[in-house]
Amino acid sequence: MPPPPPPPRTEPESARLRFGRRLRHWREARGLSQAEFGRLLGYHDSLISRVENARRWPPPGMPARADELLLADGELAELWQTVQREREHLGERAATRPPLAARAAPPDAATVEVLAHLLAVYRAAAGRIGGEELAAVLEHHAHTLLGGRHPDPREEPADRALAAQYAELAGWAHFEGDRHARALSWYAAGLEWARATGDRATTAALLVRQSTLYWWHGDPSTALALAESARTTAPALPGLRAWAAVAQAHAHALAGRPPQVRRALEDARRLSDTALRSGAPSPRAARAGLVLAVAHGTCRRDLALHTGRTAHARGAAARLAAALRLLDPAAHPRDHALITARLAGAHALAGHGGAAVALLARLPPGTTGRIARERRRAEEWLRG
């Protein structure tokens, strides 16, 4: 009689594999798909898949946030400690082997200082000409700050904090160009870096950016969840909370909820006033009147689309026309064109075909990105 076969060899389960398995357990227990969970966390669903299958180390900011969203009672944060130790151990072993390829050195302090100054210049330029022209250079500077590396939580956080701000602006630049997958990728990277450095302001700003992207895509539930997360992330920053309240209003309008729209816009007005009285208003707070006028008009337009009521469309046209009067077309040509296209759409929904056609004729030729999409929508509503 032949001897029995030897028992199969078993390898101890790695901490990374155990974390991924438990993350999947809690996600499925809450009835969330990888895409839904990723949106709530601020990561792409492909990253969630790679973490669950142990093909990627969990980002530093993920475990605590996942515990909070999944009501996992701290299990994932506790597992994260063993994952960190495993990663450090593997890193020490890898350090004894020669690297496959040399990586760029991180920038010196003088370069970081220059890039911090340039960020303010790029923000001002983006406000005037839009972000499409700046996307490539913003991406380049973000990579420069990290020296071509993935951020390591043990390193000095200053460069990563600035890289997160560049990622926010790079994502917005791609959003302006109607390149949404690229925008979402940069927003997710920026969130990882901002959370790793404890930068609540940039984290909140990136959550609002993501909310706006999902609103633009017609997904009110995800847009609302992200906007609410942004408001709770920055409780001491009224200007950012006002911006998040505007994002909440957009999500409610897309879902056809007028009372919630009114409350969110009232909150945005109150928070904007608080920010202006704080003594150190941001450029965003200084433009609060224009932002709120555009938000009122856009929310009424979306309500008109949802309800079919021309009263909402007429209100949208009145508000957007008022916003347009607040804007100098020479100083902000791109914003002026975007609001003009949106106003044309409101007139089309209100049945004012002549006004819509006249406004569309005033748009500069060769418009691209978001302006081009607003124009196409207005033309579709005119035909409809």
C-alpha positions as CSV (number, residue, x, y, z in Angstrom):
1,M,0.0,0.0,0.0
2,P,1.6,3.3,-1.0
3,P,2.4,5.8,1.7
4,P,-0.1,8.7,2.1
5,P,0.9,11.9,0.3
6,P,2.6,14.5,2.4
7,P,0.3,17.3,3.7
8,P,0.3,20.4,1.5
9,R,2.7,23.1,2.5
10,T,1.0,26.2,3.9
11,E,2.5,29.6,3.9
12,P,1.5,32.1,6.6
13,E,-1.0,34.6,5.5
14,S,0.6,38.0,4.9
15,A,-0.7,41.0,6.8
16,R,-1.4,42.7,3.5
17,L,-3.5,39.8,2.3
18,R,-5.4,39.6,5.6
19,F,-6.1,43.4,5.5
20,G,-7.5,43.0,1.9
21,R,-9.7,40.1,2.9
22,R,-11.2,41.9,5.9
23,L,-11.7,45.1,3.9
24,R,-13.7,43.1,1.3
25,H,-15.7,41.4,4.1
26,W,-16.7,44.7,5.7
27,R,-17.4,46.4,2.3
28,E,-19.7,43.5,1.2
29,A,-21.4,43.4,4.6
30,R,-22.4,47.0,4.1
31,G,-23.7,46.3,0.6
32,L,-21.2,48.5,-1.2
33,S,-19.6,47.8,-4.6
34,Q,-16.0,48.6,-5.1
35,A,-16.9,51.6,-7.2
36,E,-19.4,52.9,-4.5
37,F,-16.9,52.4,-1.7
38,G,-14.1,54.0,-3.7
39,R,-16.2,57.1,-4.4
40,L,-17.0,57.5,-0.7
41,L,-13.4,57.1,0.3
42,G,-12.1,59.3,-2.6
43,Y,-10.2,56.6,-4.4
44,H,-10.7,54.9,-7.8
45,D,-12.4,51.5,-7.7
46,S,-9.3,50.0,-9.4
47,L,-7.3,50.9,-6.3
48,I,-9.9,49.3,-4.0
49,S,-9.7,46.1,-6.1
50,R,-5.8,46.1,-5.9
51,V,-5.8,46.6,-2.1
52,E,-8.5,43.9,-1.6
53,N,-6.5,41.4,-3.7
54,A,-3.2,42.3,-2.0
55,R,-1.7,43.7,-5.1
56,R,-1.1,47.1,-3.6
57,W,-0.2,48.4,-0.1
58,P,-3.2,50.2,1.5
59,P,-2.7,54.0,1.3
60,P,-1.9,55.5,4.7
61,G,-5.2,57.4,5.0
62,M,-7.4,54.6,4.0
63,P,-7.8,52.3,7.1
64,A,-9.1,54.8,9.6
65,R,-11.5,56.3,7.0
66,A,-12.7,52.8,6.0
67,D,-13.3,51.9,9.6
68,E,-15.5,55.0,10.0
69,L,-17.5,54.4,6.8
70,L,-17.9,50.6,7.2
71,L,-18.5,50.7,11.0
72,A,-15.7,48.2,11.4
73,D,-15.0,49.1,15.1
74,G,-11.4,49.9,14.5
75,E,-10.4,46.5,13.1
76,L,-8.9,47.8,9.9
77,A,-6.9,50.5,11.7
78,E,-5.5,47.8,14.0
79,L,-4.6,45.5,11.0
80,W,-2.9,48.5,9.4
81,Q,-0.3,48.5,12.1
82,T,0.7,44.9,11.2
83,V,0.7,45.9,7.5
84,Q,3.1,48.8,8.3
85,R,5.5,46.5,10.1
86,E,5.4,44.0,7.3
87,R,6.0,46.7,4.7
88,E,9.0,48.1,6.8
89,H,10.4,44.6,7.1
90,L,10.2,44.0,3.4
91,G,11.6,47.4,2.7
92,E,14.7,46.5,4.8
93,R,15.2,43.3,2.9
94,A,14.8,45.1,-0.4
95,A,17.4,47.6,0.7
96,T,20.1,44.9,0.8
97,R,19.6,44.4,-3.0
98,P,20.8,46.9,-5.6
99,P,17.9,49.0,-7.1
100,L,16.7,48.1,-10.6
101,A,16.9,51.7,-11.7
102,A,17.9,54.9,-10.1
103,R,15.1,57.3,-9.2
104,A,15.1,61.1,-9.2
105,A,16.3,62.8,-6.1
106,P,13.7,64.7,-4.1
107,P,13.9,68.5,-4.6
108,D,16.0,70.6,-2.3
109,A,14.5,73.3,0.0
110,A,15.0,76.1,-2.5
111,T,13.2,74.2,-5.3
112,V,10.3,73.5,-2.9
113,E,10.1,77.2,-2.1
114,V,10.0,78.2,-5.7
115,L,7.3,75.6,-6.5
116,A,5.2,76.9,-3.5
117,H,5.4,80.4,-5.0
118,L,4.6,79.2,-8.5
119,L,1.4,77.4,-7.2
120,A,-0.1,80.8,-6.3
121,V,0.8,82.1,-9.8
122,Y,-0.8,79.1,-11.5
123,R,-3.9,79.5,-9.4
124,A,-4.2,83.1,-10.6
125,A,-3.5,82.1,-14.2
126,A,-6.1,79.3,-14.1
127,G,-8.7,81.8,-12.8
128,R,-8.1,83.9,-15.9
129,I,-7.5,81.4,-18.7
130,G,-8.8,78.1,-17.3
131,G,-6.8,75.1,-16.5
132,E,-6.5,73.2,-19.8
133,E,-3.2,75.0,-20.8
134,L,-1.6,74.3,-17.4
135,A,-2.4,70.6,-16.9
136,A,1.0,69.2,-18.1
137,V,3.2,71.6,-16.2
138,L,1.1,71.1,-13.0
139,E,1.6,67.3,-13.3
140,H,5.3,67.7,-13.9
141,H,5.7,69.8,-10.7
142,A,3.7,67.3,-8.6
143,H,6.1,64.6,-9.8
144,T,9.1,66.8,-9.1
145,L,8.0,67.3,-5.5
146,L,7.9,63.6,-4.9
147,G,11.2,62.9,-6.8
148,G,9.3,60.4,-9.0
149,R,8.5,58.3,-5.9
150,H,5.4,57.1,-4.3
151,P,5.1,58.9,-0.9
152,D,6.5,57.1,2.1
153,P,4.6,57.8,5.4
154,R,7.9,57.9,7.2
155,E,9.3,60.8,5.2
156,E,9.0,64.5,5.9
157,P,5.5,65.5,4.9
158,A,6.1,69.1,3.6
159,D,6.8,68.1,0.0
160,R,3.7,65.8,0.0
161,A,1.5,68.5,1.3
162,L,2.5,70.8,-1.5
163,A,2.2,67.9,-4.0
164,A,-1.4,67.4,-2.8
165,Q,-2.2,71.0,-3.7
166,Y,-0.6,70.6,-7.1
167,A,-2.7,67.4,-7.6
168,E,-5.9,69.3,-6.7
169,L,-5.1,72.0,-9.4
170,A,-4.0,69.4,-11.9
171,G,-7.2,67.4,-11.4
172,W,-9.3,70.6,-11.9
173,A,-7.3,71.4,-15.0
174,H,-8.3,68.1,-16.5
175,F,-11.9,68.5,-15.4
176,E,-11.9,71.9,-17.2
177,G,-10.7,70.0,-20.3
178,D,-13.5,67.4,-19.9
179,R,-11.0,64.7,-19.2
180,H,-12.7,63.1,-16.2
181,A,-10.8,59.9,-15.7
182,R,-7.6,61.9,-15.6
183,A,-9.1,64.4,-13.2
184,L,-10.3,61.6,-10.9
185,S,-6.9,60.0,-10.8
186,W,-5.2,63.2,-9.7
187,Y,-7.9,63.9,-7.1
188,A,-7.4,60.4,-5.6
189,A,-3.6,60.9,-5.5
190,G,-4.0,64.3,-3.9
191,L,-6.4,62.9,-1.3
192,E,-3.9,60.2,-0.4
193,W,-1.1,62.7,0.1
194,A,-3.2,65.3,1.9
195,R,-4.6,62.7,4.4
196,A,-1.1,61.3,5.0
197,T,0.1,64.8,6.0
198,G,-3.0,65.7,8.0
199,D,-3.8,68.6,5.7
200,R,-7.6,69.0,6.4
201,A,-8.0,72.1,4.1
202,T,-6.6,70.4,1.0
203,T,-8.5,67.2,1.9
204,A,-11.8,69.1,2.1
205,A,-11.0,71.0,-1.2
206,L,-10.3,67.7,-3.0
207,L,-13.5,66.1,-1.7
208,V,-15.5,69.1,-3.1
209,R,-13.7,68.8,-6.4
210,Q,-14.7,65.1,-6.6
211,S,-18.3,66.0,-5.6
212,T,-18.4,68.5,-8.5
213,L,-17.1,65.9,-10.9
214,Y,-19.8,63.4,-10.0
215,W,-22.5,66.1,-10.1
216,W,-21.2,66.9,-13.6
217,H,-21.6,63.2,-14.5
218,G,-25.2,63.2,-13.2
219,D,-24.6,61.1,-10.0
220,P,-26.3,63.1,-7.2
221,S,-25.9,60.5,-4.5
222,T,-22.1,60.2,-4.8
223,A,-21.8,64.0,-5.2
224,L,-23.8,64.5,-2.0
225,A,-21.8,62.0,0.0
226,L,-18.6,63.6,-1.0
227,A,-19.8,67.2,-0.3
228,E,-21.1,66.1,3.2
229,S,-17.7,64.5,3.9
230,A,-16.0,67.7,2.9
231,R,-18.1,69.8,5.3
232,T,-17.2,67.5,8.2
233,T,-13.5,67.4,7.3
234,A,-12.9,71.1,7.7
235,P,-15.2,72.3,10.6
236,A,-13.0,75.3,11.5
237,L,-12.8,76.6,7.9
238,P,-16.0,78.4,7.0
239,G,-14.9,79.3,3.4
240,L,-14.3,75.7,2.6
241,R,-17.6,74.7,4.3
242,A,-19.4,77.2,2.2
243,W,-17.9,75.7,-1.0
244,A,-19.0,72.3,0.2
245,A,-22.5,73.6,0.9
246,V,-22.7,74.8,-2.7
247,A,-21.7,71.3,-3.8
248,Q,-24.5,69.9,-1.6
249,A,-27.0,72.3,-3.3
250,H,-25.9,71.1,-6.7
251,A,-26.4,67.4,-5.7
252,H,-29.9,68.1,-4.3
253,A,-30.9,70.1,-7.4
254,L,-29.8,67.2,-9.6
255,A,-32.1,64.9,-7.5
256,G,-35.0,67.4,-7.7
257,R,-35.2,68.4,-4.1
258,P,-36.0,72.2,-3.9
259,P,-36.3,72.5,-0.1
260,Q,-32.8,71.0,0.5
261,V,-31.4,73.2,-2.3
262,R,-32.7,76.3,-0.5
263,R,-31.3,75.2,2.8
264,A,-27.8,74.3,1.4
265,L,-27.6,77.7,-0.4
266,E,-28.6,79.5,2.7
267,D,-25.9,77.7,4.6
268,A,-23.4,78.6,1.9
269,R,-24.4,82.3,2.2
270,R,-24.1,82.3,6.0
271,L,-20.7,80.5,5.9
272,S,-19.4,82.8,3.2
273,D,-20.3,85.9,5.3
274,T,-18.5,84.3,8.3
275,A,-15.4,83.7,6.2
276,L,-15.4,87.3,5.0
277,R,-15.7,88.6,8.6
278,S,-12.9,86.4,9.7
279,G,-10.2,89.0,8.8
280,A,-8.3,86.7,6.4
281,P,-10.6,86.1,3.5
282,S,-9.4,83.7,0.8
283,P,-9.7,84.5,-2.9
284,R,-12.6,82.0,-3.0
285,A,-14.4,83.9,-0.2
286,A,-13.8,87.2,-2.0
287,R,-15.6,85.8,-5.0
288,A,-18.5,84.4,-2.9
289,G,-21.1,86.7,-4.4
290,L,-20.4,85.5,-8.0
291,V,-20.1,81.9,-6.9
292,L,-23.4,82.0,-5.1
293,A,-25.2,83.7,-8.0
294,V,-23.9,81.1,-10.4
295,A,-24.9,78.3,-8.0
296,H,-28.5,79.7,-7.6
297,G,-28.9,79.8,-11.4
298,T,-27.3,76.4,-12.0
299,C,-29.4,74.7,-9.3
300,R,-32.6,76.2,-10.7
301,R,-31.6,75.0,-14.2
302,D,-31.1,71.5,-12.9
303,L,-34.4,71.6,-11.0
304,A,-36.0,72.6,-14.3
305,L,-34.5,69.6,-16.0
306,H,-35.8,67.3,-13.3
307,T,-39.3,68.8,-12.8
308,G,-40.0,70.2,-16.3
309,R,-41.2,73.4,-14.7
310,T,-40.4,76.5,-16.8
311,A,-40.6,78.7,-13.6
312,H,-37.4,77.1,-12.5
313,A,-35.8,77.7,-15.9
314,R,-36.9,81.4,-15.8
315,G,-35.4,81.7,-12.4
316,A,-32.2,80.1,-13.6
317,A,-31.9,82.6,-16.5
318,A,-32.5,85.6,-14.2
319,R,-29.8,84.4,-11.7
320,L,-27.2,83.5,-14.3
321,A,-27.8,86.8,-16.1
322,A,-27.1,88.6,-12.8
323,A,-23.9,86.5,-12.3
324,L,-22.8,87.4,-15.8
325,R,-23.1,91.1,-15.0
326,L,-20.7,90.6,-12.0
327,L,-18.0,89.3,-14.2
328,D,-15.5,91.3,-16.3
329,P,-15.1,89.4,-19.6
330,A,-11.7,90.9,-20.2
331,A,-10.4,89.8,-16.8
332,H,-12.1,86.4,-16.8
333,P,-12.8,85.4,-20.3
334,R,-13.2,81.6,-19.7
335,D,-15.6,82.0,-16.7
336,H,-17.6,84.5,-18.8
337,A,-17.9,82.1,-21.7
338,L,-18.9,79.2,-19.3
339,I,-21.6,81.2,-17.7
340,T,-22.8,82.5,-21.1
341,A,-23.2,78.9,-22.4
342,R,-25.0,77.9,-19.2
343,L,-27.3,81.0,-19.5
344,A,-28.1,80.0,-23.0
345,G,-29.2,76.6,-21.8
346,A,-31.4,78.1,-19.1
347,H,-33.1,80.3,-21.8
348,A,-33.6,77.2,-24.0
349,L,-35.3,75.3,-21.1
350,A,-37.5,78.4,-20.4
351,G,-38.7,78.5,-24.1
352,H,-36.7,81.7,-24.9
353,G,-35.2,80.3,-28.1
354,G,-34.2,83.7,-29.6
355,A,-32.3,84.7,-26.4
356,A,-30.5,81.3,-26.3
357,V,-29.4,81.6,-30.0
358,A,-28.1,85.1,-29.5
359,L,-26.1,84.0,-26.4
360,L,-24.6,81.0,-28.2
361,A,-23.6,83.3,-31.1
362,R,-21.5,85.4,-28.6
363,L,-19.4,82.4,-27.6
364,P,-15.8,82.5,-29.0
365,P,-15.2,80.0,-31.8
366,G,-13.3,76.9,-31.1
367,T,-14.4,76.5,-27.5
368,T,-13.3,73.3,-25.8
369,G,-13.7,71.3,-22.6
370,R,-16.5,72.2,-20.2
371,I,-17.6,75.2,-22.3
372,A,-18.0,73.1,-25.4
373,R,-20.1,70.6,-23.5
374,E,-22.3,73.3,-22.0
375,R,-22.8,74.7,-25.5
376,R,-23.8,71.3,-26.9
377,R,-26.3,70.8,-24.1
378,A,-27.9,74.2,-24.8
379,E,-28.1,73.3,-28.5
380,E,-29.8,70.0,-27.7
381,W,-32.4,71.7,-25.5
382,L,-33.0,74.2,-28.2
383,R,-33.7,71.3,-30.7
384,G,-35.8,69.5,-28.1
